[in-house]
Amino acid sequence: MNSDSASNMASKPYDRDRLLELAGSYCDGTASEQEVAWLEQLLAADADARLDFVKFGFVHGQAPLAAAARGQRVSFATAFPEISLAEARQPGRRPRARWAAAAFLAVAAIAAVGVIGWFGGRFSTDRPVVAAVPVAAPALAMVTQSRFLLVRDEVSPIRVGRRLNAGRLSILSGAVEMTLRNGVTIILQGPGELDLIDEMKAFLHTGNAVVRVPKGMSGFRLDTATTDVLDLGTEFAVKAESGFVTEVQVYAGAVIATGKDTQSGGRFPKRLEAGQAARFSPQSLAGSEPIPYSESRFIRRLPAEPGIELDQWRERDEELRRFGNPQRDAITVARAAGPVVVDAKLGEWSHASGFTGSLDGDPADAEWVDGRMMYDDDCLYIAAHVGDPAPMQNTVDPSLDPVMAWQGGGLQVRISTDRAVGWPVDANGPSYYRMRKLEPNDEERLKATNPRLSHLTMWHHAPSGKAAIAINHGMSFESYLVNPEGVRGAFARDPDGRGYVLEYAIPWRFLNAAEDPPRAGDVLGVVWQVHWSDAAGQIWRDQMVEIRNPHELRRILPYERAATWGRAEFQ
C-alpha cells in the first residue's frame, strides 16, 4: 500500500458496518482478493478500525484459514504499528490452540497488549512508545525426513532441515516428512501437492498424506477438494486422486470425514474409527462407501537417511532419474516356438534375444535388467530378469491403488497393437498439453483415446505373494483393468536374494487386438520402464527407461507422448 492510499483512508471516518461485514467474510474464508486488500489498507491506516477488528476476532474466535490458503493473509506486523517489539515478547501471552482459531488468536493475543492502550485513549503519556519493528514469525514447519525425492521446483530443493512457511509443497515422487511447530507430523508421498495453511490445517490437492497428531491434541484438519477430515486425536491417512475422489483410512483414534456434494451442496459427516477406511466421491449417493483397510497401504514412518561413504557414493542427476538414459531404440519380438508355461523359469525363451542393460551403464551395478518379448496367435509374452537389492517387496494393493503400483517396484511396458498406426505412434496424453500450456484440437483428443495403446504395470504383491497386473488403454489413464481372468503371471526370487524373474502371458483381447493381432513384419511402438523401490516396497527410488525413440527429445515422459516409444519389431 502506498502512503497516499493510507493517508486518504485515514483522513475520513471509516465505514464500520463495512469493516465488520468484511471481518466476518475474512474469518469465514470467503472474502475476495479485492476485499482482503481493502481490509489490509484500512487496518494499516486507522487505529479505530484495528481496534474493532481485534475485538471482532476475540468475540468470534475464527482463524483466517481460507484466506491464508490463498496467500492473502493480512500483514499484522504493519497493520498494528502500535505494538512494540518489547511488548510482543512479553511472556505468558500465548493462548491455547483451537482447531479453528489457532492462527488468529496467536496474533490477536499479541495485539491485545496494544488494545489495553487503545481502551484508555491509546497509549498513556507516561510510558514510552517504541517504534514499530516487524517481528519475523517462526517457520510454520520443518522438513524432518525425506526419501528419494523428485520435486517440481528444482530451484528450491527440499532438504532435511529446510524451514517451511504457509504455501504449497509439490513433489513428483518419493516422500517427505514435515513437522509443524505444534508437533503435528505430515508425510506426503509423491506425486502429490499439499498446501500448508496454518498449524491446524492443510489442504491436499493430490497424492497420499499421513497425519500424526501428538498425544493429547486434537482438531487438526486435512481437507481435499471434496472432503474435510477433522482429527479427533489420532493418526490417519488421506488419498486425493483424480475424479474428485478422496479416500480416508484411520490407524489410531478417530476422525470426522465430511464429504461435499458438489451438486446439491449437501454434506455427509462420517465418523471413522481405527481400522476403518472409506471412499468419498461425488458419484456416491450416500456420500461415502466403506473400502478395505490396509495396514501397509500408506507410508507411516520414514527411516533416517543412511550414512554416506564419500569414496563410494555419488548423487545421480535428478534428470536422469526422471527421464532415464535409454541406450536402445528397438526390441525383437520373437514368435513363440511352442506352448509357453508361465512359471518364471523361462525355459521357452532361449531364442528370444531381447536386450540387457544396467541402471548406470556399469555391468557391476546392482540394478540391471534382461528383458524379452514373444508372441503367438493368442498372447503377448513378457519376461524379465531384474537385478534388485530388495526384490519382490511391492506392497501396493491391486484392489486399491493399481495406478500407483510402479512406486513399489516392478515393470511397466507401454505398447501399441494398432497395425494401422504403425511407428512412431502419434498420440499425446492430457498432461502433455497441460504441462506445456497447450490446447489440443479435436483430432489430437481423438488420437489420445486410441484403445489399442496399452499401458501394462506388472508387480509382485508381497502381502499376498501373488503376481499382479494393471492394464490401461489410451493416453488419458481414466480406468484400469486389474488382474483380469485369463492373464497369467509368475515371479521367482533369485537364490542370492539380489533379483527376481517375472513372466507374463497377456491374451490379445486384453490389448484390444483379438481380431487383428500383430504379425511377423509389423513394427509397432513399445517402451520399457523398470522401477526400483525402497526396501519396504513403498517409495519409488529409481527407474531404467529402455527401447525409446532416439528422435524424440529426452525430457519427455513416456506416458505423456507415445511418439517417444521405441520399435517393437515382430519376427
C-alpha positions in Angstrom: 0.0 0.0 0.0 1.4 3.5 -0.9 1.4 6.4 1.6 -1.2 8.3 -0.4 -3.7 5.5 -0.1 -3.1 5.2 3.6 -3.5 8.9 4.2 -6.6 9.1 2.2 -8.2 6.3 4.1 -7.2 7.8 7.4 -8.4 11.3 6.5 -12.1 10.3 6.6 -14.2 8.1 9.0 -14.2 4.5 8.0 -17.3 2.5 7.2 -17.7 0.4 10.4 -20.5 -1.7 9.1 -18.5 -2.5 6.0 -15.5 -3.4 8.2 -17.5 -5.8 10.3 -19.0 -7.3 7.2 -15.6 -7.9 5.7 -14.2 -9.2 9.0 -16.8 -11.8 9.0 -16.1 -12.8 5.4 -12.4 -12.8 6.1 -12.7 -15.1 9.2 -15.0 -17.4 7.2 -12.5 -17.5 4.4 -15.0 -16.2 1.8 -13.5 -12.7 1.2 -12.3 -11.9 -2.3 -8.8 -10.7 -3.1 -10.1 -7.1 -3.6 -11.9 -7.2 -0.2 -8.8 -8.5 1.6 -6.7 -5.8 0.0 -9.3 -3.1 1.1 -9.3 -4.6 4.6 -5.5 -4.6 4.9 -5.3 -1.0 3.8 -7.9 0.1 6.3 -6.2 -1.7 9.2 -2.9 -0.1 8.3 -4.4 3.4 8.1 -6.9 3.6 11.0 -6.3 2.7 14.6 -10.1 2.6 15.4 -10.6 0.1 12.7 -7.8 -2.0 14.1 -9.4 -2.0 17.5 -12.8 -3.1 16.1 -11.2 -5.8 14.0 -9.3 -7.3 17.0 -12.5 -7.1 19.2 -14.4 -8.9 16.4 -11.7 -11.6 16.3 -11.9 -12.2 20.0 -15.6 -12.4 20.0 -15.9 -14.8 17.1 -12.6 -16.7 17.6 -12.2 -17.6 14.0 -8.9 -18.0 12.2 -8.4 -16.6 8.7 -7.9 -20.1 7.3 -9.1 -19.9 3.7 -7.6 -16.5 3.1 -4.3 -17.8 4.3 -4.6 -20.7 1.9 -4.8 -18.3 -0.9 -1.8 -16.4 0.3 -3.8 -13.3 1.2 -3.1 -13.1 4.9 -3.4 -9.6 6.4 0.1 -8.3 7.3 -0.4 -7.7 11.0 3.2 -6.6 11.6 2.4 -3.4 9.6 -1.4 -3.3 10.3 -0.7 -2.9 14.1 2.1 -0.4 14.3 1.2 0.4 17.9 2.6 -2.9 19.1 6.2 -2.7 20.2 8.8 -5.4 19.9 9.3 -5.4 23.7 5.5 -5.9 24.3 5.3 -8.6 21.7 7.9 -10.6 23.6 6.1 -10.5 26.9 5.8 -14.0 28.4 2.5 -15.7 29.2 0.6 -14.3 26.2 0.1 -17.4 24.2 -3.5 -18.8 24.2 -4.1 -22.5 24.0 -4.6 -23.8 20.4 -8.0 -24.3 19.0 -8.5 -26.1 15.7 -10.5 -23.3 14.1 -8.7 -20.3 15.7 -5.1 -21.0 16.5 -3.5 -18.7 13.9 -5.8 -15.7 14.6 -5.7 -15.9 18.4 -1.9 -16.2 18.5 -1.7 -12.9 16.6 -4.6 -11.4 18.5 -3.1 -12.2 21.9 -0.1 -10.1 20.9 -2.3 -7.4 19.5 -4.2 -7.3 22.9 -1.2 -5.8 24.6 -1.7 -2.7 22.4 -5.5 -2.9 22.9 -5.0 -2.0 26.6 -3.6 1.3 25.5 -6.5 1.8 23.0 -9.1 1.3 25.7 -7.5 4.0 27.7 -7.4 6.5 24.9 -4.4 5.0 23.1 -1.1 4.7 24.9 -0.7 6.7 28.1 1.7 9.6 28.1 3.8 8.3 31.0 5.1 5.3 29.1 7.4 5.4 26.1 6.2 4.3 22.7 8.7 2.1 20.9 8.9 2.4 17.2 7.3 -0.5 15.3 9.7 -3.3 14.5 8.4 -6.1 12.2 8.7 -9.4 14.0 9.5 -12.3 11.8 7.1 -15.1 12.5 8.7 -18.5 13.2 8.6 -21.0 10.4 5.3 -23.0 10.2 7.1 -26.3 9.7 10.4 -28.0 9.1 11.4 -30.9 6.8 12.5 -33.6 9.2 12.9 -36.6 6.8 12.9 -37.3 3.1 13.4 -40.3 0.9 14.2 -40.5 -2.9 12.6 -37.1 -3.7 12.0 -35.7 -7.1 10.5 -32.2 -7.0 8.9 -29.9 -9.5 10.8 -26.8 -8.3 14.5 -27.6 -9.0 15.5 -24.1 -7.9 14.3 -24.6 -4.4 15.2 -28.2 -3.3 13.5 -29.8 -0.4 16.2 -30.8 2.1 16.1 -32.1 5.7 16.2 -29.0 7.9 14.6 -26.7 5.5 12.0 -24.4 7.1 8.6 -24.1 5.5 6.1 -21.3 5.7 2.5 -21.4 4.6 2.3 -22.3 0.9 2.4 -25.2 -1.5 4.7 -28.2 -1.5 4.8 -30.2 -4.7 6.8 -33.4 -5.3 6.9 -35.7 -8.3 7.9 -38.9 -6.4 9.5 -40.1 -3.2 8.3 -39.0 0.2 8.9 -36.1 2.6 8.1 -35.7 6.3 7.2 -32.3 7.7 6.9 -31.5 11.4 4.7 -28.5 12.2 5.8 -26.2 15.1 2.9 -27.6 17.2 4.2 -31.2 16.8 1.8 -32.4 14.1 3.7 -34.6 11.6 2.6 -34.9 7.9 4.2 -37.4 5.5 3.5 -36.6 1.8 4.1 -39.3 -0.8 4.5 -38.2 -4.4 3.4 -37.5 -6.9 1.5 -35.0 -4.7 0.7 -31.4 -3.8 -0.1 -30.1 -0.3 -0.9 -26.6 0.9 0.3 -25.8 4.4 -2.2 -23.3 5.7 -1.5 -23.0 9.4 -0.7 -25.1 12.5 -4.1 -26.7 12.5 -4.9 -27.1 8.8 -3.6 -28.3 5.5 -5.1 -28.9 2.1 -4.2 -32.0 0.0 -4.6 -31.4 -3.8 -3.3 -34.8 -4.9 -1.3 -37.7 -3.6 -1.1 -39.6 -0.3 -0.6 -38.0 3.1 -0.4 -39.4 6.6 -1.0 -37.2 9.6 0.1 -38.0 13.1 -1.1 -35.7 15.9 0.7 -35.5 19.3 -0.9 -37.3 22.2 -3.5 -35.1 24.0 -4.0 -32.9 21.0 -6.9 -32.9 18.5 -8.6 -30.7 15.9 -6.1 -30.8 13.0 -7.8 -30.7 9.6 -6.6 -32.1 6.3 -9.0 -31.2 3.6 -9.3 -32.1 -0.1 -11.4 -30.7 -2.9 -14.3 -33.0 -1.9 -13.8 -34.0 1.7 -13.0 -32.3 5.0 -11.2 -34.5 7.5 -11.2 -33.4 11.2 -8.8 -35.2 13.6 -10.1 -36.3 17.0 -6.7 -37.2 18.3 -5.3 -39.8 16.0 -3.1 -41.0 13.1 -4.9 -41.1 9.8 -4.2 -41.2 6.1 -5.8 -39.4 3.1 -5.6 -40.0 -0.6 -6.7 -37.4 -3.1 -7.0 -38.5 -6.7 -8.4 -37.5 -10.0 -12.1 -37.6 -10.4 -12.6 -35.8 -7.1 -12.3 -39.0 -5.2 -10.9 -38.9 -1.6 -10.1 -42.0 0.5 -9.6 -41.9 4.3 -8.0 -44.5 6.5 -7.6 -44.3 10.3 -4.8 -46.0 12.1 -5.5 -44.8 15.6 -8.2 -42.8 17.3 -10.9 -41.4 15.1 -11.7 -38.7 12.5 -14.9 -37.0 11.3 -14.8 -37.0 7.5 -17.3 -34.8 5.7 -17.9 -35.3 2.1 -19.0 -32.4 -0.1 -21.8 -32.9 -2.5 -20.8 -30.6 -5.3 -24.3 -30.8 -7.0 -26.7 -30.3 -4.1 -24.3 -28.7 -1.6 -25.1 -31.4 0.9 -22.6 -32.6 3.4 -22.4 -36.0 4.9 -20.3 -36.3 8.1 -19.0 -39.8 8.9 -17.0 -40.9 11.9 -14.2 -43.3 11.1 -12.6 -45.3 13.9 -9.2 -47.1 14.0 -9.1 -49.9 11.5 -11.7 -48.3 9.2 -11.4 -46.8 5.7 -13.9 -45.1 3.4 -14.1 -43.6 -0.1 -15.8 -40.2 -0.6 -17.0 -39.5 -4.2 -19.5 -37.0 -5.7 -21.0 -40.0 -7.5 -21.8 -41.8 -4.3 -25.5 -41.2 -3.3 -24.7 -42.0 0.3 -21.7 -39.6 0.3 -19.2 -42.3 1.2 -18.7 -46.1 1.0 -16.5 -48.4 3.0 -13.3 -49.8 1.5 -10.9 -52.4 2.7 -8.5 -51.3 5.5 -4.9 -52.0 4.5 -2.2 -51.6 7.2 0.6 -51.2 4.6 -1.1 -49.0 2.1 0.3 -45.7 3.3 3.8 -44.7 4.5 3.6 -44.1 8.2 7.2 -43.6 9.1 10.3 -42.6 7.1 13.6 -44.2 8.0 16.5 -41.9 8.6 18.7 -41.4 5.5 21.6 -43.9 5.6 25.2 -42.7 6.2 27.2 -41.8 3.1 30.5 -43.3 2.3 32.3 -40.5 0.4 34.6 -42.8 -1.6 31.7 -44.8 -2.9 28.7 -42.5 -3.1 27.8 -40.2 -5.9 24.4 -38.5 -6.3 22.6 -39.4 -9.5 21.3 -36.5 -11.5 17.6 -35.9 -10.9 17.0 -35.5 -14.6 18.5 -39.0 -15.1 16.1 -40.4 -12.5 13.2 -38.8 -14.2 13.8 -39.5 -17.9 16.3 -42.4 -17.8 19.3 -42.9 -20.1 18.0 -45.3 -22.8 20.6 -47.0 -25.0 18.3 -49.0 -27.4 15.7 -48.0 -29.8 14.2 -51.4 -30.7 13.4 -54.8 -29.3 12.8 -58.0 -31.3 9.5 -59.7 -30.5 10.1 -63.4 -31.4 7.4 -65.8 -32.3 7.0 -68.5 -29.6 8.4 -71.8 -30.7 5.7 -73.8 -28.9 3.4 -73.6 -25.8 4.6 -71.3 -23.1 4.4 -72.3 -19.4 4.2 -69.2 -17.3 6.4 -70.3 -14.3 9.2 -67.7 -14.2 11.7 -70.3 -15.3 12.0 -69.1 -18.9 12.7 -72.5 -20.4 11.0 -71.4 -23.7 12.8 -68.1 -24.1 16.3 -69.1 -25.4 15.6 -68.0 -28.9 14.2 -64.6 -27.9 17.2 -62.1 -28.0 15.7 -59.1 -26.2 18.1 -56.6 -24.5 20.3 -56.3 -21.5 21.4 -53.2 -19.6 22.1 -51.7 -16.2 20.8 -48.6 -14.4 24.1 -46.7 -14.7 25.6 -48.5 -17.6 28.1 -50.4 -15.4 27.8 -54.2 -15.6 28.7 -54.4 -11.9 25.6 -52.3 -10.9 23.2 -54.0 -8.5 20.2 -52.7 -10.6 20.0 -54.3 -14.1 17.6 -56.0 -16.5 17.5 -58.7 -19.1 14.2 -58.1 -21.0 12.5 -60.2 -23.7 9.2 -60.4 -25.6 7.4 -63.1 -27.6 4.0 -63.6 -29.2 1.8 -66.2 -30.8 -1.8 -66.1 -32.1 -3.3 -65.9 -28.6 -1.0 -63.9 -26.4 1.8 -61.4 -25.9 4.5 -62.7 -23.6 6.8 -60.6 -21.5 9.8 -61.8 -19.4 12.5 -60.1 -17.5 15.3 -61.0 -15.1 15.8 -57.9 -12.9 18.7 -57.2 -10.6 17.2 -55.7 -7.4 18.7 -55.4 -3.9 15.2 -55.6 -2.4 13.3 -57.9 -4.8 9.6 -58.5 -4.8 8.7 -56.2 -1.9 6.0 -54.2 -3.5 3.1 -53.6 -1.0 0.8 -51.7 -3.4 -2.6 -53.3 -3.1 -4.0 -54.0 -6.7 -7.6 -53.7 -5.4 -7.0 -50.2 -4.0 -4.1 -48.4 -5.8 -3.3 -50.0 -9.1 -2.5 -46.7 -10.6 0.4 -46.3 -8.2 1.8 -49.8 -8.3 5.0 -48.7 -10.1 6.1 -46.9 -6.9 6.7 -50.2 -5.1 9.0 -51.6 -7.8 8.2 -53.7 -10.9 7.9 -53.4 -14.7 5.9 -51.2 -16.9 5.6 -51.9 -20.7 3.7 -49.5 -22.9 2.8 -51.0 -26.3 0.7 -50.2 -29.4 -1.1 -53.0 -31.1 -2.5 -50.7 -33.8 -1.2 -52.0 -37.0 -2.7 -49.1 -38.9 -0.9 -46.5 -36.9 2.5 -48.3 -37.2 5.6 -46.5 -35.8 6.2 -43.9 -34.5 2.9 -43.7 -32.7 1.1 -40.3 -32.9 -0.8 -39.7 -29.6 -0.3 -37.5 -26.6 -1.9 -37.6 -23.1 -3.7 -34.7 -21.5 -0.7 -34.0 -19.2 1.5 -33.4 -22.2 -0.6 -30.5 -23.2 -1.4 -29.3 -19.7 2.3 -29.2 -18.6 3.2 -27.2 -21.7 0.2 -24.9 -21.6 -1.1 -26.1 -24.9 -4.6 -26.8 -26.0 -5.2 -30.0 -28.1 -7.5 -29.8 -31.1 -10.3 -32.3 -31.6 -8.1 -34.6 -33.8 -5.5 -34.8 -31.1 -8.0 -35.5 -28.4 -9.4 -38.4 -30.5 -5.9 -39.9 -31.0 -5.4 -39.9 -27.2 -8.4 -42.2 -26.8 -7.0 -45.0 -29.1 -7.9 -48.2 -27.2 -5.1 -50.1 -28.8 -2.5 -48.1 -26.9 -1.9 -50.1 -23.7 0.0 -49.5 -20.5 0.9 -52.6 -18.6 2.1 -52.4 -15.0 3.4 -55.8 -13.6 4.4 -56.3 -10.0 4.7 -58.9 -7.2 2.2 -58.0 -4.4 4.3 -59.0 -1.4 1.4 -59.2 1.2 -0.5 -61.8 -0.9 2.6 -63.4 -2.6 0.8 -63.1 -6.0 1.6 -61.7 -9.4 -0.4 -58.6 -10.2 -1.1 -56.6 -13.4 -2.9 -53.4 -14.2 -3.9 -52.5 -17.8 -4.9 -49.1 -19.0 -5.9 -48.1 -22.6 -5.4 -44.9 -24.4 -3.4 -41.9 -23.2 -5.8 -40.5 -20.6 -5.5 -43.1 -17.8 -9.1 -42.9 -16.9 -9.7 -46.6 -15.8 -7.7 -49.7 -15.1 -8.3 -53.3 -15.8 -6.8 -55.2 -12.8 -5.9 -58.8 -12.7 -8.3 -59.9 -15.4 -9.1 -63.6 -15.6 -7.0 -65.1 -18.3 -3.8 -63.2 -17.7 -1.1 -65.4 -16.3 1.8 -64.1 -14.3 4.6 -65.6 -12.2 7.6 -64.3 -10.1 10.6 -66.1 -8.7 13.2 -64.6 -6.4 16.9 -65.2 -7.2 18.6 -67.7 -4.8 21.0 -64.9 -3.7 18.2 -62.6 -2.9 19.5 -59.9 -5.2 17.0 -60.1 -8.0 13.9 -61.8 -9.5 12.4 -63.2 -12.6 9.0 -62.3 -13.9 6.9 -63.9 -16.7 3.5 -62.9 -18.1 1.1 -64.1 -20.8 -1.4 -61.5 -21.8 -4.2 -62.5 -24.2 -4.6 -60.2 -27.2 -8.2 -59.5 -26.2 -7.0 -57.5 -23.2 -4.9 -55.3 -25.6 -8.0 -54.8 -27.8 -6.3 -56.8 -30.6 -8.1 -60.2 -30.6 -9.5 -59.7 -34.1 -6.3 -58.3 -35.6 -3.2 -59.2 -33.5 0.3 -58.2 -34.5 2.1 -60.5 -37.0 5.5 -61.0 -38.5 6.9 -58.0 -40.1 5.0 -55.4 -38.1 6.9 -52.6 -36.5 4.9 -51.1 -33.6 5.6 -48.8 -30.6 6.9 -50.1 -27.3 8.8 -48.7 -24.3 10.0 -50.4 -21.1 10.3 -48.8 -17.6 11.9 -50.9 -14.8 11.2 -49.5 -11.4 13.1 -49.9 -8.1 11.8 -49.0 -4.7 13.0 -48.8 -1.1 13.4 -52.0 0.9 9.9 -51.7 2.3 8.4 -51.8 -1.2 6.6 -48.4 -0.8 8.8 -45.5 -2.0 9.9 -45.3 -5.6 13.6 -44.5 -5.8 14.8 -45.1 -9.4 13.9 -46.3 -12.9 15.5 -47.5 -16.1 13.9 -46.5 -19.4 14.7 -48.6 -22.4 13.5 -49.1 -26.0 12.9 -45.4 -26.7 12.7 -43.3 -29.9 16.0 -41.5 -30.2 14.5 -38.9 -32.5 12.3 -37.6 -29.7 13.6 -35.1 -27.1 14.8 -36.7 -23.9 12.9 -34.5 -21.5 9.5 -36.0 -22.3 8.0 -38.7 -20.2 6.9 -41.9 -22.0 3.4 -41.9 -20.5 2.8 -38.4 -21.9 3.7 -38.9 -25.5 3.5 -42.2 -27.5 5.9 -40.9 -30.1 8.7 -41.4 -27.5 8.2 -45.2 -27.6 10.8 -47.3 -29.5 10.2 -50.0 -32.0 8.7 -53.5 -31.3 9.9 -55.5 -34.4 7.8 -58.6 -34.7 9.6 -61.6 -36.4 
